[in-house]
Amino acid sequence: MHFGFNWYQIMKTLKRWIIILLLLMVVLMTASFSLWNNVAVSLTFGLFTLDARPLSLWVVSSFGLGALFGLTLGTGFIGNLKSNLRIRQLEKELQHRPKFNSAEKD
């Protein structure tokens, strides 16, 4: 039975609240992680050394950069660039090919 409820609207509102709660939990966990892990650590990448910063800054920054790269790769941004480049190459190749009359069909 329907009972006069708009289930779509109810579920949409519930989904919105769940997302808000999850984001709030992530912010609170990040803040508490930052407060508990404030020991200064320097990072060394071979010959390149970064200044000492709080451990939480390095961890949160690397997580954020990883998420950004993951979203970029997940949306197909890189694949789109490759496809567009290939399309341009093929269009240029098509322009340089000799044109045939319609009477010269196979």
Beta strands, then each sheet from edge to edge (+ up, - down):
strand 1: 40-41
strand 2: 44-45
strand 3: 48-49
strand 4: 53-54
sheet 1: 1+ 4-
sheet 2: 2+ 3-
end
